[in-house]
Amino acid sequence: MPATIRDVARASGVHISTVSRAFSAPHLVNPETRSRVLACAERLGYRPNRAARALITGRTHNVGLIVADIANPFFPPLIKAAESQARHRDYHVFVADTNEDPAAEEELVHALAKQVDGVLLCSPRMSNSLIEQLSREVPLVLINRQVAGLPAVMMDNGQGARSAIDHLLALGHRDLALLGGPRGSWTNREIRRSAVAAARAGGADLTVLGPNPPTESGGSALAEQVHRCGATAVLAYNDLMAIGLIEGLDALGIRVPQDVSVVGIDDIALSRLTRPKLTTVATPAAAAGRTAVDMLLQRDATTRAGRGAGRGGPGDDRRTTAQVMLQTELVIRDSTGPGPAVESHRAAAGGPDRQRTTPTANAVVAP
């Protein structure tokens, strides 16, 4: 027969309410007493009933994590890091996939609102006004999305796009293309804004192709357009599109990087396994997952502290609204090479190509 809370109380010599607080409100229990209670619980194999604890504390110790596409290799490291961080804080994570559908995002937030203490919205496609409205129903922390007044963890893809364009300019490319991502993506807008500005500053032409599905097939389908626009170098919204583009160009007999250089964004595991290995902008997905969990739990604690002090009603705005920007890094591999003007100059000079790439700021050359 499973051990009960009464068994733990009897074994540790305390009242049942003390055992309950040792699990639900440890800061209210003397540290020595709590250690004794937990040791007895462990020895007896006692596990607190989460549902019963939720009725008492009003906290489920569950967190919702909604992602745009769980099949995208960018998301699993983020999910695993968030789950590990939440488990360390005695929380469980419910993961849901929207398949890039903003209507599904809204439905999932409504469905999870009563079952979790808060929701992490990763790369949401909903409008800012709808996200703000949903934040009044359940605490939200955004990942890769910026909405005024709401806590968010963002990856600096704008800086990453600038680094990628600067790298291509340093290689001598002047006819560039950008493969845009999905409609409604905040990240896509940041990448486009920064890439356009960097190309203009470098005196290069940039053709924007999109919006597009952020998938391998989405990238492959754009190979013909890239060829027609005359671009000698391409920045893709993500690695999946970049890998798909390389496959599509190969089918047309166009070599990478000899004819066209390609850069992705994310640095997923596949980027190191393709041939050629993909030059890409590494994004700190795992760090974003951990930071978002900490931010959500801090927000929950702040809100509850306000309620305990007589605040926290509908008009209370004592919320954690921090917005954290995590840095990205350009990783130079084999899919980028000298532009045609540089190649022509080298051929005319009769010299070998001794340095394939010119690293830019915030860049590393990977083996």
C-alpha positions as CSV (number, residue, x, y, z in Angstrom):
1,M,0.0,0.0,0.0
2,P,1.5,3.4,-1.0
3,A,2.7,5.6,1.8
4,T,0.4,8.5,2.7
5,I,1.0,12.0,4.0
6,R,-0.1,10.7,7.5
7,D,2.7,8.1,7.4
8,V,5.3,10.8,6.6
9,A,3.9,13.0,9.4
10,R,4.1,10.2,11.9
11,A,7.6,9.1,10.9
12,S,9.0,12.6,11.0
13,G,7.2,13.6,14.2
14,V,5.4,16.7,12.7
15,H,1.8,17.6,11.9
16,I,0.3,16.7,8.5
17,S,0.0,20.4,7.6
18,T,3.8,20.7,8.1
19,V,4.4,17.9,5.6
20,S,2.1,19.6,3.1
21,R,3.9,22.9,3.5
22,A,7.3,21.1,3.1
23,F,6.2,20.3,-0.5
24,S,3.9,23.1,-1.4
25,A,5.5,26.1,0.4
26,P,9.0,25.1,1.5
27,H,10.0,28.7,2.4
28,L,7.4,28.5,5.3
29,V,9.1,25.4,6.9
30,N,12.2,25.4,9.0
31,P,15.0,24.0,6.8
32,E,16.0,21.3,9.3
33,T,12.4,20.2,9.6
34,R,11.9,20.2,5.9
35,S,15.0,18.1,5.4
36,R,13.7,15.5,7.9
37,V,10.3,15.4,6.2
38,L,11.8,15.0,2.8
39,A,14.1,12.2,4.0
40,C,11.2,10.3,5.6
41,A,9.1,10.8,2.4
42,E,12.0,9.4,0.3
43,R,12.5,6.4,2.6
44,L,8.7,5.6,2.6
45,G,8.3,6.2,-1.1
46,Y,5.8,9.0,-0.6
47,R,4.9,11.2,-3.6
48,P,2.6,14.2,-3.1
49,N,-0.7,14.2,-5.1
50,R,-0.2,17.1,-7.6
51,A,-3.9,17.5,-8.2
52,A,-4.6,17.8,-4.5
53,R,-1.7,20.2,-4.0
54,A,-3.0,22.3,-6.9
55,L,-6.4,22.6,-5.1
56,I,-4.7,23.9,-2.0
57,T,-2.0,26.2,-3.5
58,G,-3.8,27.2,-6.8
59,R,-0.6,26.1,-8.6
60,T,-0.5,23.2,-11.0
61,H,3.3,23.0,-11.3
62,N,2.7,22.6,-15.1
63,V,4.0,24.8,-17.9
64,G,2.7,24.9,-21.5
65,L,5.2,25.2,-24.4
66,I,3.7,25.9,-27.8
67,V,6.0,25.7,-30.8
68,A,5.4,26.5,-34.5
69,D,6.6,23.2,-35.9
70,I,7.9,20.4,-33.8
71,A,9.3,18.7,-36.9
72,N,11.7,21.6,-37.4
73,P,15.1,20.5,-35.9
74,F,15.5,24.0,-34.4
75,F,12.9,23.3,-31.7
76,P,13.9,20.0,-30.0
77,P,17.0,21.4,-28.3
78,L,14.9,24.3,-27.0
79,I,12.2,21.9,-25.8
80,K,14.7,19.6,-24.1
81,A,16.4,22.5,-22.3
82,A,13.0,23.9,-21.2
83,E,11.9,20.5,-19.9
84,S,15.1,20.0,-18.0
85,Q,15.0,23.5,-16.4
86,A,11.3,23.1,-15.5
87,R,11.9,19.6,-14.0
88,H,14.8,21.0,-11.9
89,R,12.2,23.5,-10.5
90,D,9.6,20.7,-9.9
91,Y,7.5,21.6,-12.9
92,H,6.3,19.6,-15.8
93,V,6.1,20.8,-19.4
94,F,3.2,20.1,-21.8
95,V,4.4,20.5,-25.4
96,A,2.0,21.4,-28.2
97,D,2.6,21.9,-32.0
98,T,0.7,24.4,-34.1
99,N,2.0,23.5,-37.6
100,E,2.6,27.3,-38.3
101,D,-1.2,27.9,-37.8
102,P,-2.1,31.1,-35.8
103,A,-5.6,29.8,-35.3
104,A,-4.2,26.6,-33.7
105,E,-2.0,28.8,-31.4
106,E,-5.0,30.6,-30.0
107,E,-7.0,27.4,-29.5
108,L,-4.1,25.8,-27.6
109,V,-3.6,28.8,-25.3
110,H,-7.3,28.7,-24.4
111,A,-7.1,24.9,-23.9
112,L,-4.0,25.0,-21.7
113,A,-4.9,28.1,-19.7
114,K,-6.7,26.2,-16.8
115,Q,-4.2,23.4,-16.8
116,V,-0.9,25.2,-16.4
117,D,0.7,28.0,-14.4
118,G,1.8,29.8,-17.6
119,V,2.6,29.3,-21.3
120,L,5.8,29.7,-23.3
121,L,4.9,30.8,-26.8
122,C,7.7,30.0,-29.2
123,S,7.8,31.8,-32.6
124,P,4.1,32.6,-32.5
125,R,2.3,33.7,-35.7
126,M,-0.6,35.5,-34.0
127,S,-1.1,39.3,-34.1
128,N,0.3,41.4,-31.2
129,S,-3.2,42.4,-30.2
130,L,-4.3,38.8,-29.9
131,I,-1.2,37.8,-27.9
132,E,-1.8,40.7,-25.5
133,Q,-5.4,39.6,-25.1
134,L,-4.4,36.0,-24.3
135,S,-1.8,37.3,-21.8
136,R,-4.8,38.5,-19.6
137,E,-6.1,34.9,-19.6
138,V,-2.8,33.1,-18.6
139,P,0.7,34.3,-17.9
140,L,2.8,34.3,-21.1
141,V,6.5,34.4,-22.0
142,L,7.3,34.9,-25.6
143,I,10.3,33.3,-27.4
144,N,11.5,34.9,-30.6
145,R,8.7,37.4,-30.6
146,Q,8.6,41.0,-29.2
147,V,5.4,42.5,-27.9
148,A,5.5,45.7,-25.8
149,G,4.8,45.0,-22.1
150,L,5.2,41.2,-22.3
151,P,8.2,39.2,-21.1
152,A,10.2,37.8,-24.0
153,V,13.4,35.9,-24.8
154,M,14.7,36.7,-28.2
155,M,17.7,35.6,-30.3
156,D,19.4,38.4,-32.1
157,N,18.7,37.1,-35.7
158,G,19.0,40.7,-36.9
159,Q,22.6,40.8,-35.9
160,G,23.1,37.3,-37.3
161,A,21.7,38.4,-40.7
162,R,24.0,41.4,-40.7
163,S,27.0,39.2,-40.0
164,A,26.0,36.8,-42.8
165,I,25.6,39.6,-45.3
166,D,28.9,41.2,-44.3
167,H,30.6,37.9,-44.7
168,L,29.2,37.5,-48.2
169,L,30.2,41.1,-49.1
170,A,33.7,40.5,-47.8
171,L,33.9,37.5,-50.1
172,G,33.2,39.8,-53.1
173,H,29.5,39.0,-53.7
174,R,27.4,41.9,-54.9
175,D,24.3,40.2,-56.2
176,L,22.5,38.6,-53.2
177,A,19.2,37.0,-52.5
178,L,17.2,36.5,-49.3
179,L,14.9,33.5,-48.9
180,G,12.1,34.8,-46.7
181,G,10.4,32.7,-44.1
182,P,6.7,32.4,-43.2
183,R,4.2,35.2,-43.2
184,G,3.5,36.6,-39.7
185,S,7.0,35.7,-38.4
186,W,8.6,38.4,-36.3
187,T,12.0,36.7,-36.8
188,N,11.5,36.9,-40.6
189,R,10.8,40.6,-40.4
190,E,14.0,41.1,-38.2
191,I,16.1,39.1,-40.7
192,R,14.7,41.0,-43.7
193,R,15.1,44.4,-42.1
194,S,18.8,43.8,-41.1
195,A,19.7,42.0,-44.4
196,V,18.3,44.8,-46.5
197,A,20.2,47.5,-44.5
198,A,23.5,45.6,-44.5
199,A,23.3,45.0,-48.3
200,R,22.5,48.6,-48.9
201,A,25.4,49.8,-46.7
202,G,27.7,47.4,-48.7
203,G,26.6,48.7,-52.1
204,A,25.1,45.3,-53.0
205,D,21.8,44.3,-54.7
206,L,19.5,42.2,-52.6
207,T,16.5,40.3,-54.1
208,V,14.0,39.2,-51.5
209,L,12.1,36.0,-52.3
210,G,9.1,35.2,-50.1
211,P,7.3,34.7,-47.8
212,N,7.9,30.9,-48.0
213,P,7.3,27.8,-46.0
214,P,10.3,27.4,-43.6
215,T,11.0,23.9,-44.8
216,E,13.5,21.9,-46.8
217,S,11.0,21.6,-49.7
218,G,10.3,25.4,-49.4
219,G,14.0,26.1,-50.0
220,S,14.3,23.5,-52.8
221,A,11.4,25.1,-54.7
222,L,13.2,28.4,-54.8
223,A,16.3,27.1,-56.7
224,E,15.0,28.2,-60.1
225,Q,14.1,31.7,-58.9
226,V,17.5,32.1,-57.3
227,H,19.1,31.1,-60.6
228,R,16.9,33.5,-62.6
229,C,17.6,36.5,-60.4
230,G,21.3,36.1,-60.9
231,A,22.3,36.0,-57.3
232,T,25.8,34.6,-56.5
233,A,25.1,34.3,-52.8
234,V,22.0,33.6,-50.7
235,L,20.9,34.0,-47.1
236,A,18.0,31.7,-46.1
237,Y,15.5,32.2,-43.3
238,N,16.7,29.0,-41.7
239,D,19.0,26.0,-42.2
240,L,16.2,23.8,-43.5
241,M,15.6,26.2,-46.4
242,A,19.3,26.6,-47.0
243,I,19.8,22.8,-47.2
244,G,16.7,22.5,-49.5
245,L,18.1,25.2,-51.7
246,I,21.5,23.4,-52.1
247,E,19.6,20.3,-53.1
248,G,17.5,22.3,-55.7
249,L,20.6,24.0,-57.1
250,D,22.4,20.7,-57.4
251,A,19.5,19.4,-59.4
252,L,20.0,22.3,-61.8
253,G,23.7,21.6,-62.1
254,I,24.6,24.7,-60.1
255,R,27.5,24.1,-57.7
256,V,27.7,25.4,-54.1
257,P,29.9,27.3,-53.3
258,Q,31.7,27.5,-56.7
259,D,28.6,29.1,-58.5
260,V,26.4,30.2,-55.6
261,S,27.3,30.6,-51.9
262,V,24.6,29.7,-49.4
263,V,24.2,30.7,-45.7
264,G,21.5,29.4,-43.3
265,I,20.3,30.4,-39.8
266,D,20.0,28.2,-36.7
267,D,23.0,25.8,-36.9
268,I,20.9,22.7,-36.5
269,A,22.8,19.3,-36.5
270,L,22.1,18.7,-40.2
271,S,24.1,21.8,-41.1
272,R,27.2,20.0,-40.1
273,L,26.3,16.8,-42.0
274,T,25.4,18.2,-45.4
275,R,27.9,18.3,-48.3
276,P,29.1,21.0,-48.4
277,K,28.9,21.7,-44.7
278,L,26.6,24.7,-44.2
279,T,27.8,28.2,-43.2
280,T,25.2,29.4,-40.8
281,V,24.2,31.7,-38.0
282,A,24.2,29.8,-34.7
283,T,21.2,30.6,-32.5
284,P,21.2,29.8,-28.7
285,A,18.0,27.7,-28.7
286,A,18.8,25.7,-25.6
287,A,19.7,28.9,-23.6
288,A,16.4,30.5,-24.8
289,G,14.4,27.5,-23.5
290,R,16.1,27.7,-20.1
291,T,15.8,31.5,-19.8
292,A,12.1,31.4,-20.8
293,V,11.2,28.9,-18.1
294,D,13.1,30.9,-15.4
295,M,11.3,34.1,-16.6
296,L,7.9,32.5,-16.5
297,L,8.4,31.1,-13.0
298,Q,9.8,34.4,-11.8
299,R,6.7,36.1,-13.2
300,D,4.4,33.7,-11.4
301,A,6.3,34.2,-8.1
302,T,6.1,38.0,-8.5
303,T,2.4,37.9,-9.3
304,R,1.6,35.7,-6.3
305,A,3.7,37.9,-4.0
306,G,1.7,40.9,-5.2
307,R,-1.6,39.0,-4.4
308,G,-0.3,38.1,-1.0
309,A,0.3,41.8,-0.3
310,G,-3.2,42.7,-1.2
311,R,-2.6,43.4,-4.9
312,G,-2.8,41.2,-8.0
313,G,-6.3,41.9,-9.0
314,P,-7.5,42.6,-12.6
315,G,-6.0,46.1,-12.5
316,D,-2.6,45.0,-11.0
317,D,0.3,45.3,-13.5
318,R,3.0,43.9,-11.2
319,R,4.4,41.7,-13.9
320,T,7.8,40.6,-15.0
321,T,8.1,42.3,-18.4
322,A,11.8,41.9,-19.0
323,Q,12.9,41.3,-22.6
324,V,16.2,39.4,-23.0
325,M,18.2,39.4,-26.2
326,L,20.5,36.4,-26.7
327,Q,23.5,36.8,-29.0
328,T,23.9,34.8,-32.3
329,E,27.2,33.9,-34.0
330,L,28.2,33.3,-37.6
331,V,29.8,29.9,-38.2
332,I,31.8,29.7,-41.4
333,R,31.9,26.3,-43.1
334,D,32.1,25.1,-46.7
335,S,29.0,26.5,-48.4
336,T,30.4,30.0,-48.9
337,G,33.2,31.0,-51.2
338,P,34.6,33.9,-53.2
339,G,32.4,35.9,-55.4
340,P,32.8,35.9,-59.2
341,A,34.8,39.1,-59.3
342,V,37.3,37.7,-56.8
343,E,37.5,34.4,-58.7
344,S,38.1,36.2,-62.0
345,H,40.8,38.3,-60.4
346,R,42.5,35.3,-59.0
347,A,42.3,33.4,-62.3
348,A,43.8,36.3,-64.2
349,A,46.6,36.6,-61.6
350,G,47.2,32.8,-61.9
351,G,47.4,32.4,-58.2
352,P,45.9,29.7,-56.0
353,D,42.9,30.3,-53.8
354,R,44.7,30.1,-50.4
355,Q,42.0,31.6,-48.2
356,R,38.5,30.6,-48.9
357,T,36.7,32.9,-46.5
358,T,37.3,36.2,-44.8
359,P,35.8,36.0,-41.2
360,T,33.6,38.9,-40.2
361,A,33.0,40.2,-36.7
362,N,31.2,37.8,-34.3
363,A,32.2,34.9,-36.6
364,V,34.0,31.6,-36.1
365,V,35.5,29.4,-38.8
366,A,34.4,25.8,-38.2
367,P,36.3,22.7,-39.4
